[in-house]
Amino acid sequence: MDEKPKETQRKNVTFTDLISKGQHYLCTDKKYRTCLGFSDTNHCETDLQPFKAQCLQSAVKAVQRLRTRPMNTQLKAFFSHLTACMGDKYIQTTELVPQQVGTCLSN
C-alpha cells in the first residue's frame, strides 16, 4: 500500500520531457552519475550537454521503427537509447574504461 501513493504522485514522462530535459533525468539517477564519475547532478548535466543534440537525433531515429508499438514501449526505448548514447559519447572523452562503466551500471 505504501507504493500506491508514490505511483500516483509520479509524473508521467513524455517525449517532450525527455527531449527538453533528457540529461536531467539521466543525471538525477545516482547510479548513472556514480558509474560515470560525476560528483553531482550539475556537473553531470553540464558535461553531457555537448552530446545532447546528436543523441536525441539518434534516439528519435531508433524509436521511429517502433511507432506501431505502445507509447510506453517507445518511451522506454527512447530513454534507453538516449542513456546509452550519452554515456558512450561522454566516455569517449574521458579515461573511463567502457567495460567498467558497463559493469557498474549493470550491478
C-alpha distances in whole Angstrom, upper triangle without the diagonal:
4,5,5,8,10,10,12,14,15,19,20,23,26,30,31,28,29,33,33,31,30,32,29,26,28,29,26,25,26,26,29,30,31,32,35,36,35,34,32,31,34,37,34,35,38,39,37,39,42,40,38,41,42,38,37,40,39,36,37,39,37,35,37,38,34,35,34,31,28,27,24,26,29,27,26,29,31,28,29,33,33,31,34,37,36,36,39,41,40,41,44,45,44,45,42,42,40,39,38,35,34,34,32,29,29,28
4,6,6,7,9,11,12,13,17,19,22,25,28,30,27,28,31,31,28,28,29,27,24,26,26,23,22,23,24,26,28,28,30,32,33,32,31,29,28,31,33,31,32,35,36,35,36,40,38,36,39,40,37,35,39,38,35,36,39,36,34,37,38,34,35,35,31,28,27,24,26,29,26,25,29,30,27,28,32,31,29,32,35,34,33,37,39,38,38,42,42,41,42,39,40,38,37,36,33,32,32,29,27,27,26
4,6,5,6,9,10,11,14,16,18,22,25,26,24,24,28,28,26,25,26,24,21,23,24,20,19,21,21,23,25,26,27,30,31,30,29,27,26,29,31,29,29,33,34,32,34,37,35,33,35,37,33,32,35,35,31,32,35,33,30,33,34,30,31,31,28,24,23,20,23,25,22,21,25,26,23,24,28,28,26,29,31,31,30,34,36,35,35,39,40,39,40,37,37,35,34,33,31,30,29,27,25,24,24
4,5,5,6,9,10,13,15,18,21,24,26,23,24,28,28,26,26,27,25,22,24,25,22,21,23,24,26,28,29,30,32,33,32,32,29,28,31,33,31,31,34,35,33,35,38,36,34,36,37,34,32,35,35,31,32,35,33,30,33,33,30,30,30,27,23,22,19,22,24,22,21,25,26,24,25,29,29,27,30,33,32,32,35,37,36,37,41,42,41,42,39,39,37,37,36,33,32,32,30,27,27,27
4,5,5,6,9,12,14,17,21,24,25,22,24,27,27,25,25,26,24,21,24,24,21,21,23,24,26,27,28,30,32,33,31,31,28,26,29,32,30,29,33,34,33,34,37,36,33,35,37,34,32,35,35,32,32,35,34,31,34,35,31,31,32,29,25,23,21,24,26,23,23,26,27,24,26,30,29,28,31,33,32,32,36,37,36,37,41,41,41,42,39,40,38,38,37,34,33,33,31,28,28,28
4,6,5,6,10,12,15,18,22,22,20,21,24,24,21,22,23,20,18,20,21,17,17,19,21,22,23,25,26,28,29,27,27,25,23,25,28,26,26,29,31,29,30,34,32,30,32,34,30,29,32,32,29,30,33,31,29,31,33,29,30,30,27,24,22,19,22,23,20,20,24,24,21,23,26,25,24,27,30,28,29,32,33,32,34,37,38,37,39,35,36,34,34,33,30,29,30,27,25,25,25
4,5,5,8,10,13,16,19,21,18,19,23,23,21,21,22,20,17,20,21,18,18,20,21,22,24,26,27,28,30,28,29,26,24,26,29,27,26,30,31,29,30,33,31,29,31,32,29,27,30,30,27,27,30,28,26,28,29,26,26,27,23,20,18,16,18,20,18,17,21,22,19,21,24,24,23,26,28,28,28,31,33,32,33,37,37,37,39,35,36,34,34,33,30,29,29,27,24,24,25
4,6,8,9,13,16,20,20,18,20,23,23,21,22,24,21,19,22,23,20,20,23,24,25,26,28,30,31,33,31,31,28,25,28,31,28,27,31,33,30,31,34,33,30,32,33,30,28,31,32,28,28,31,30,27,29,31,27,27,27,24,21,19,17,20,21,19,19,23,23,21,23,26,26,25,28,30,30,30,33,35,34,36,39,39,39,41,38,39,37,37,36,33,32,33,31,28,28,28
4,6,9,12,15,19,19,17,19,22,21,19,20,22,19,17,20,21,17,18,20,23,23,24,26,28,29,30,28,28,25,22,25,28,26,25,28,30,28,29,32,31,28,30,32,29,27,30,31,27,28,31,30,27,30,31,28,28,29,26,23,20,18,21,22,19,20,23,23,21,23,26,25,24,28,29,28,29,32,33,32,34,37,38,37,39,37,38,36,36,35,32,31,32,30,27,28,28
4,6,9,12,16,16,14,15,19,18,16,17,18,16,13,16,18,15,15,18,20,20,21,24,25,26,27,25,26,23,20,22,25,23,22,25,27,25,26,29,28,25,27,29,26,24,27,27,24,24,28,26,24,26,28,25,25,26,23,20,17,15,18,19,16,16,20,19,17,19,22,21,20,24,26,24,25,29,30,29,31,34,34,34,36,33,34,32,33,32,28,28,29,27,23,24,25
4,6,9,13,13,10,13,16,15,14,15,17,15,12,16,17,15,16,19,21,21,22,25,26,26,28,26,26,23,20,22,25,22,21,24,26,24,24,27,26,23,24,26,24,21,24,25,22,22,25,24,22,24,26,23,23,24,22,18,15,14,17,17,14,15,18,17,16,18,21,19,19,23,24,23,25,28,29,28,30,33,33,34,36,33,34,32,33,32,29,28,30,28,24,25,26
4,6,10,11,9,11,14,15,14,14,17,15,13,16,18,16,17,20,21,21,23,25,26,26,28,27,28,25,21,23,26,23,21,25,26,24,24,27,25,22,23,25,22,19,22,23,19,19,22,21,18,21,23,20,19,20,18,15,12,10,13,14,11,12,15,15,13,16,19,18,18,22,23,22,24,27,27,28,30,32,33,34,36,33,34,31,32,32,28,27,29,27,24,25,26
4,7,8,6,7,10,11,10,10,13,12,10,13,15,14,15,19,20,19,20,23,24,24,26,24,25,22,19,21,23,20,18,22,23,20,20,23,21,18,19,21,18,16,18,19,16,16,19,18,16,18,20,18,17,19,17,14,11,10,12,12,8,10,13,12,10,14,16,14,15,18,19,19,21,23,24,24,26,29,29,30,33,30,31,28,30,30,26,25,27,26,22,23,25
4,5,5,6,9,10,10,10,14,14,12,15,17,17,18,21,22,21,22,26,26,25,28,26,28,25,21,22,24,22,19,22,24,20,20,22,20,17,18,19,17,14,16,17,14,13,17,17,14,15,18,16,15,17,15,13,9,9,12,10,7,10,13,11,10,14,15,14,16,19,19,19,21,23,24,24,27,29,30,31,34,31,32,29,31,31,27,26,29,28,24,25,27
4,5,5,6,8,10,9,13,14,12,14,17,18,18,22,23,20,22,26,25,24,27,25,27,25,21,22,24,21,18,21,22,19,18,20,18,14,14,16,14,10,13,14,11,10,13,13,11,13,15,14,13,16,15,13,10,10,12,9,7,10,11,8,9,13,13,12,14,17,17,17,19,21,21,22,25,27,27,29,32,30,31,28,29,30,26,25,28,27,24,25,27
4,5,5,6,8,9,13,13,12,15,17,18,19,23,24,22,23,26,26,25,28,25,27,24,21,21,23,21,18,20,21,18,17,19,18,14,14,16,15,11,13,16,13,12,15,16,14,15,19,17,16,19,18,17,13,14,16,13,10,14,15,11,12,16,16,14,16,19,18,18,21,23,22,23,26,27,28,30,33,31,32,29,31,32,28,28,30,29,26,27,30
4,5,5,6,7,10,10,9,12,14,14,16,19,21,19,20,23,24,23,25,23,24,21,17,18,20,18,15,18,19,17,16,18,17,13,14,17,15,12,15,17,14,14,17,18,16,18,20,19,18,21,20,18,14,14,16,14,10,13,15,12,11,14,15,13,14,18,17,16,19,22,21,21,24,26,26,28,31,29,30,28,30,30,26,26,28,26,23,25,27
4,6,5,4,8,9,8,10,12,13,14,18,19,16,17,21,21,20,22,20,23,20,16,17,19,16,13,16,17,14,13,16,14,11,12,14,11,9,12,13,10,11,15,14,13,15,18,17,17,20,18,17,13,13,14,12,9,11,12,8,7,11,11,9,11,14,14,13,16,18,18,18,21,23,23,25,28,26,27,24,26,26,23,22,25,24,20,22,24
4,6,6,9,10,10,12,14,16,17,20,21,18,19,23,23,21,24,22,24,21,18,18,19,17,14,16,17,14,12,14,13,9,9,12,10,7,10,12,10,9,13,14,13,15,18,17,17,20,19,19,15,15,16,13,11,13,13,10,10,13,12,10,12,15,14,13,16,18,17,18,21,22,23,25,28,26,28,25,27,28,24,24,27,26,23,25,27
4,6,9,9,10,12,14,15,17,20,22,19,19,23,23,22,23,21,23,20,16,16,18,16,12,14,16,13,11,14,13,10,10,13,12,10,13,15,13,13,17,18,17,18,22,21,20,24,23,22,18,18,19,17,14,16,17,13,12,16,15,12,14,17,16,14,18,20,19,19,22,24,23,25,28,27,29,27,29,29,25,26,29,27,24,26,28
4,6,5,7,9,10,11,13,16,18,16,16,19,20,19,20,18,19,16,13,13,15,13,10,12,14,12,10,14,13,10,12,14,13,11,14,16,14,15,18,19,18,20,23,22,22,25,23,22,18,18,19,17,14,15,16,13,11,14,15,11,12,16,15,13,16,18,18,17,20,22,22,23,26,25,27,25,27,27,23,23,26,24,21,24,25
4,5,5,6,9,10,12,15,16,13,14,18,18,16,18,16,19,16,13,13,15,12,9,12,13,10,10,13,11,8,10,12,10,8,12,13,11,13,16,16,15,18,20,19,20,23,21,20,17,16,17,15,12,12,13,10,8,11,11,8,9,12,12,10,12,15,15,15,18,19,20,21,24,22,24,21,23,23,20,20,23,21,18,20,22
4,5,5,6,8,10,13,14,11,11,15,15,13,15,13,15,13,9,10,11,8,6,9,10,7,7,11,10,7,11,13,10,10,14,14,13,15,18,18,18,21,23,22,23,26,25,24,21,19,20,18,15,15,15,13,10,12,12,9,8,12,11,8,10,13,13,12,15,17,17,18,21,19,21,19,22,21,17,18,21,19,16,19,21
4,5,5,6,9,12,14,11,11,15,16,14,16,13,14,11,8,9,11,8,6,10,11,10,10,14,13,11,14,16,14,13,17,18,16,18,21,21,20,23,25,24,25,28,26,24,21,20,21,19,16,16,17,15,12,14,15,12,11,15,15,12,13,17,16,15,18,20,20,20,23,21,23,22,24,23,19,20,22,20,17,20,22
4,6,5,7,10,12,10,11,14,15,15,16,14,16,13,10,12,13,11,9,13,14,12,13,16,15,12,15,17,14,13,17,18,15,17,20,19,18,22,24,22,23,25,23,22,18,16,18,17,13,13,15,13,9,12,13,11,9,13,14,12,13,17,17,16,18,21,21,21,24,22,23,21,23,22,18,19,21,18,15,18,19
4,6,6,9,9,7,8,11,12,11,13,12,14,12,9,11,12,9,8,12,12,10,12,14,13,11,15,16,13,13,17,16,14,17,20,18,18,22,23,22,23,26,24,23,20,18,18,17,14,13,14,12,9,10,12,9,7,10,11,9,9,13,14,13,15,18,18,18,20,18,19,17,19,18,15,15,17,15,12,15,17
4,5,7,9,7,6,10,11,10,11,9,10,8,5,8,9,6,6,10,10,9,11,14,14,13,16,18,15,16,19,19,17,20,23,22,22,25,27,26,27,30,27,26,23,21,22,21,18,17,18,16,13,14,15,12,10,13,14,11,11,14,15,13,15,18,17,17,19,17,19,18,20,19,15,16,18,15,13,17,18
4,6,9,8,8,11,13,13,13,11,11,9,6,9,11,9,9,13,14,13,14,18,17,16,19,21,18,18,22,22,20,22,25,24,23,27,28,27,28,30,28,26,23,21,22,21,18,17,19,17,14,15,17,14,12,15,17,14,14,18,18,16,18,21,21,21,23,20,22,21,22,21,17,18,19,16,14,17,18
4,6,5,6,9,10,11,12,11,12,10,9,12,13,10,11,15,15,14,16,19,18,17,20,21,18,19,22,22,19,22,25,23,22,26,27,26,27,29,27,25,23,20,20,20,17,15,17,17,13,13,16,14,11,14,16,14,13,16,18,16,17,21,21,20,22,19,20,18,19,18,14,15,16,13,11,14,14
4,5,5,6,9,10,10,9,10,9,8,12,13,11,13,16,16,15,18,21,20,19,23,24,21,22,25,24,22,25,28,26,26,29,31,29,31,33,30,28,26,23,24,24,21,19,21,20,16,16,19,17,13,16,18,16,14,17,19,17,17,21,21,19,20,17,19,18,19,16,14,15,15,12,10,13,13
4,5,5,6,8,10,10,11,11,11,15,15,12,14,17,16,16,19,21,20,20,23,23,20,21,25,23,21,25,27,25,25,29,29,28,30,32,29,28,26,23,23,23,20,18,19,19,16,15,17,16,12,14,16,15,12,16,18,16,15,19,20,18,19,15,16,15,15,13,10,11,12,8,7,10,9
4,6,5,6,9,9,11,11,10,13,13,9,12,15,13,12,15,17,16,16,20,20,16,18,21,20,18,22,24,22,22,26,27,26,28,30,27,26,24,22,21,21,19,16,17,17,13,12,14,13,9,11,13,11,9,12,14,12,12,16,17,15,17,13,15,13,14,13,9,10,12,9,7,10,11
4,6,5,6,5,7,7,7,10,9,7,10,12,11,11,14,17,16,16,20,20,18,19,23,22,20,24,26,24,25,28,30,29,31,33,30,30,27,25,25,24,21,19,20,19,16,15,17,15,11,13,15,12,10,13,15,12,12,16,16,14,16,13,15,14,16,14,11,13,14,11,10,13,14
4,5,5,6,7,9,10,13,12,10,13,15,14,14,18,20,19,19,23,23,21,22,26,25,23,27,29,27,28,31,32,31,33,36,33,32,30,27,27,27,24,22,23,22,19,18,19,18,14,15,17,15,12,15,16,14,13,17,17,14,15,12,14,14,15,12,9,12,12,9,9,13,12
4,5,8,10,12,13,15,14,11,14,16,14,14,18,19,18,19,22,22,19,21,24,23,22,25,27,25,26,29,30,29,32,34,31,31,29,26,26,26,23,21,21,21,18,16,17,16,12,13,15,13,10,12,14,12,11,14,15,13,13,9,10,10,11,8,6,8,9,6,6,10,10
4,6,9,11,11,13,11,9,12,13,11,11,14,16,15,16,20,19,17,19,22,21,20,24,25,24,25,28,29,29,31,34,31,31,29,27,26,25,23,21,21,20,17,16,16,15,12,12,13,11,7,10,11,8,8,11,11,10,11,8,10,10,12,10,7,10,11,9,9,13,14
4,6,9,11,13,10,9,12,13,11,12,16,17,17,18,22,22,20,22,25,24,24,27,29,27,29,32,33,33,35,37,35,34,32,30,29,29,26,24,24,24,20,19,20,18,15,15,16,14,11,13,14,11,10,13,13,10,11,8,11,12,14,11,9,13,14,11,12,15,16
4,6,7,9,6,6,9,10,9,11,14,16,16,17,21,21,19,21,24,24,23,26,28,27,28,31,33,32,34,37,35,34,31,29,29,28,25,24,24,23,20,19,20,18,15,16,17,13,12,15,15,11,12,15,14,12,13,12,15,15,17,15,12,15,17,13,14,17,18
4,7,9,7,8,11,12,11,13,16,18,19,20,23,24,23,24,27,27,26,29,32,31,31,35,36,35,37,40,37,36,34,31,31,31,28,26,27,26,22,22,23,21,18,20,20,17,15,18,18,15,15,19,17,15,16,15,18,19,20,18,15,18,19,16,16,20,19
4,6,6,6,9,10,11,12,15,17,18,18,22,23,21,22,26,26,25,28,30,29,30,33,35,34,35,38,35,34,31,29,30,29,26,24,26,24,21,21,22,20,17,19,20,16,16,19,19,15,17,20,18,17,19,17,20,20,22,20,17,20,21,17,17,20,20
4,6,5,6,9,10,11,12,16,16,15,19,21,19,19,23,23,22,24,27,27,27,30,32,31,32,35,32,31,28,26,27,26,22,22,23,21,18,19,20,17,15,18,18,14,14,18,18,15,17,20,18,18,20,18,21,21,23,21,17,20,21,18,17,20,21
4,5,5,6,9,10,11,14,15,15,18,20,19,20,23,24,23,25,28,28,28,31,33,32,33,36,34,33,30,28,29,28,24,24,25,23,20,21,22,18,17,19,19,15,16,19,18,15,17,20,18,18,20,19,22,22,25,23,20,22,24,21,20,23,24
4,6,5,6,8,10,12,14,14,18,19,18,20,23,23,23,25,28,27,28,31,33,33,34,37,35,34,31,29,30,29,25,25,25,23,20,21,21,18,16,18,18,14,14,17,16,12,14,17,15,14,17,16,19,20,22,21,18,20,22,19,19,22,23
4,6,5,6,9,11,12,12,16,17,15,17,20,20,19,22,25,24,25,28,30,29,31,34,32,31,28,26,26,25,22,21,22,20,17,17,18,14,13,15,14,11,10,14,13,10,12,15,13,13,16,14,17,17,20,18,15,17,19,17,15,19,20
4,6,5,6,10,10,10,13,15,14,14,18,19,18,20,23,23,23,26,28,28,29,32,30,29,26,25,25,24,20,20,21,18,16,17,17,13,12,15,14,10,12,15,13,11,14,16,15,16,19,17,20,19,22,21,18,19,22,19,18,21,23
4,6,5,8,10,10,13,15,15,16,19,20,20,22,24,25,25,28,30,30,31,35,33,32,29,28,28,26,24,24,24,21,19,20,19,16,15,17,16,12,13,16,14,11,14,16,14,15,18,18,21,20,23,22,19,21,24,22,20,24,25
4,6,7,9,10,13,14,14,16,18,19,19,22,24,24,25,27,30,30,31,34,33,33,30,28,28,26,24,23,23,20,18,19,18,15,14,15,14,10,11,13,10,8,11,12,10,11,14,14,17,17,20,19,16,19,21,19,18,22,24
4,6,6,7,10,11,10,12,15,15,15,18,20,20,21,24,26,26,27,31,29,29,26,25,25,23,20,20,19,17,15,15,14,11,10,12,10,7,8,10,8,7,10,12,11,12,15,15,17,16,19,19,15,17,20,19,17,20,22
4,5,5,8,10,10,11,14,15,15,17,19,20,21,23,26,26,27,31,29,29,26,25,25,23,21,21,20,17,16,17,16,12,13,14,12,9,11,13,11,10,13,14,13,15,18,18,21,19,23,23,19,21,24,22,20,24,26
4,6,7,8,10,11,13,14,15,17,19,20,22,23,26,27,28,31,30,31,28,27,27,24,22,23,22,18,17,18,16,13,14,15,12,9,12,12,9,9,13,12,11,14,17,18,20,19,23,23,20,21,25,23,22,25,27
4,6,6,6,8,10,11,12,14,16,16,18,20,22,23,24,28,27,28,25,24,24,21,19,19,18,15,14,15,13,10,11,11,8,6,9,10,7,8,11,11,11,14,17,17,19,17,20,21,18,19,22,21,19,22,25
4,6,5,6,9,10,10,12,14,15,16,18,21,21,22,26,25,25,22,22,21,19,17,17,16,13,12,14,12,9,10,12,9,7,11,12,10,10,14,15,14,17,20,19,21,19,22,23,19,20,24,22,20,23,25
4,6,5,6,9,10,11,13,14,16,17,20,21,21,25,25,25,22,22,22,19,17,19,17,14,14,16,13,10,13,14,11,10,14,14,12,13,17,16,16,19,23,22,24,22,25,26,23,23,26,26,23,26,29
4,6,5,6,9,10,11,12,14,16,18,20,21,24,24,25,22,23,22,19,18,18,16,13,14,15,12,10,12,12,9,9,12,12,10,12,15,14,15,18,21,21,22,20,23,24,21,21,25,25,22,24,28
4,5,5,6,9,10,10,12,14,16,17,19,22,21,22,20,20,18,16,15,15,13,10,10,11,8,6,9,9,6,6,10,10,9,11,14,14,15,18,21,19,20,18,20,22,18,18,22,22,19,21,24
4,5,5,6,9,10,11,12,15,16,16,20,19,20,17,17,17,14,12,14,12,9,9,11,9,6,10,11,9,9,13,13,12,14,17,18,18,21,24,23,24,21,23,25,21,21,24,24,21,23,26
4,5,5,6,9,10,11,14,15,16,19,19,21,18,19,18,15,14,16,13,10,12,14,10,9,13,13,10,12,15,15,14,16,19,19,20,23,26,25,25,22,25,27,24,23,26,26,23,25,29
4,5,5,6,9,10,12,14,15,19,18,20,18,18,17,14,14,14,12,9,11,11,8,8,11,11,8,10,13,13,12,15,17,17,19,21,24,23,23,20,22,24,21,20,24,24,21,23,26
4,5,5,6,9,11,11,13,16,15,17,15,15,13,10,10,11,8,5,8,8,5,6,9,10,8,10,13,13,13,16,18,18,20,23,25,23,23,20,22,24,21,19,23,23,20,21,24
4,5,5,6,9,10,10,14,14,15,13,14,13,10,10,12,10,7,10,11,9,9,13,13,12,14,17,17,17,19,22,22,23,26,29,27,27,24,26,28,24,23,26,27,23,24,28
4,6,5,7,10,11,14,15,17,15,17,15,11,13,14,11,9,13,13,10,11,15,14,13,15,18,17,17,20,22,22,24,26,29,27,27,24,26,28,25,23,27,28,24,25,29
4,6,6,8,10,13,13,15,14,15,12,9,11,11,8,7,11,10,8,10,13,12,11,14,16,16,17,20,21,21,24,26,28,26,26,22,23,26,23,21,24,25,22,22,26
4,5,5,7,10,10,11,10,11,9,6,8,9,7,6,10,10,9,11,14,14,14,16,18,18,19,22,23,24,26,28,30,28,28,24,26,28,25,23,25,26,23,23,26
4,5,5,9,10,12,12,14,12,9,11,13,10,9,13,14,12,14,17,17,16,19,21,21,22,24,26,26,29,31,33,31,31,27,29,31,28,26,29,30,26,26,30
4,6,8,9,12,12,14,12,9,13,13,10,11,15,15,13,15,18,18,17,20,22,22,23,26,27,27,30,32,34,32,31,27,28,31,28,26,28,30,26,26,29
4,5,5,8,9,11,8,6,10,11,9,10,13,13,13,15,18,18,18,21,23,23,24,26,28,28,31,33,35,32,31,28,28,30,28,25,28,29,25,25,28
4,5,8,8,11,9,7,10,13,11,11,15,16,15,17,20,20,20,23,25,25,26,28,30,31,33,35,37,35,34,31,32,34,31,28,31,32,28,28,31
4,7,9,11,10,9,13,14,13,14,17,18,18,20,22,23,23,26,28,28,29,32,33,34,36,38,40,38,37,33,34,36,33,30,33,33,30,29,32
4,6,8,6,7,10,11,11,12,15,16,16,18,20,21,22,24,26,26,28,30,31,32,35,36,38,36,35,31,31,33,30,28,30,30,27,26,29
4,6,5,7,9,10,11,13,15,16,17,19,20,21,23,24,26,27,29,30,32,33,35,37,39,36,35,32,32,33,31,28,30,30,26,26,28
4,5,5,6,9,10,10,12,14,15,16,18,20,21,22,24,25,27,28,30,32,33,35,37,34,34,31,31,32,29,27,29,29,25,25,28
4,5,5,6,9,10,11,12,14,15,16,18,20,21,22,24,26,27,28,30,32,33,35,32,32,29,29,30,27,25,26,26,22,22,24
4,5,5,6,9,10,11,12,14,15,17,18,20,21,22,24,26,27,29,31,32,34,31,30,27,27,28,25,23,25,25,21,20,23
4,6,5,6,9,10,11,12,14,15,16,18,20,21,22,24,26,27,29,30,33,30,30,26,27,28,25,23,25,25,22,22,25
4,5,5,6,8,10,10,12,14,15,16,18,20,21,22,24,26,27,29,31,28,28,25,26,27,24,22,24,24,20,20,23
4,5,5,6,8,10,10,12,14,15,16,18,20,21,22,24,26,27,29,26,26,22,23,24,21,19,21,21,17,17,19
4,6,5,6,8,10,11,12,14,15,16,18,20,21,22,25,26,28,25,25,21,22,23,20,18,20,21,17,17,20
4,6,5,6,9,10,10,12,14,15,16,18,20,21,23,25,27,24,25,21,22,24,20,19,22,21,18,19,22
4,5,5,6,9,10,10,12,14,15,16,18,20,22,23,25,22,23,19,21,21,18,17,19,19,15,16,19
4,5,5,6,9,10,11,12,14,15,16,18,21,21,23,20,20,17,18,19,15,13,16,16,12,13,16
4,5,5,6,8,10,10,12,14,15,17,19,20,22,20,20,16,18,19,16,14,17,18,14,15,19
4,6,5,6,8,10,11,12,14,15,17,19,21,19,19,16,18,19,16,15,18,18,15,16,20
4,6,5,6,8,10,11,12,14,16,17,19,16,17,14,16,16,13,12,15,14,11,13,16
4,6,5,6,9,10,10,12,15,16,17,15,14,11,13,14,11,10,13,13,11,12,16
4,5,5,6,8,10,11,13,15,17,15,15,12,15,16,13,13,16,16,14,16,19
4,6,5,6,9,10,11,13,16,14,15,13,15,16,13,13,17,16,14,16,19
4,6,5,6,9,10,11,13,11,11,9,12,12,9,10,13,12,11,13,16
4,5,5,6,9,10,12,10,10,8,11,12,10,10,14,14,12,15,18
4,6,5,7,9,12,11,12,11,14,15,13,13,17,17,16,18,21
4,5,5,7,10,9,11,10,14,14,11,13,16,16,15,18,20
4,5,5,7,6,8,7,10,11,9,11,14,13,13,16,18
4,6,8,8,9,8,12,13,12,13,17,17,17,19,22
4,7,9,11,11,15,15,14,16,19,18,18,21,23
4,5,9,10,13,13,12,15,17,16,17,20,22
4,6,9,12,11,11,14,16,15,17,20,21
4,6,9,8,7,11,12,12,13,16,17
4,6,5,6,9,10,11,12,14,16
4,5,5,6,9,10,11,12,14
4,5,5,6,9,10,10,12
4,5,5,6,9,10,11
4,5,5,6,9,10
4,5,5,6,9
4,5,5,6
4,6,5
4,6
4
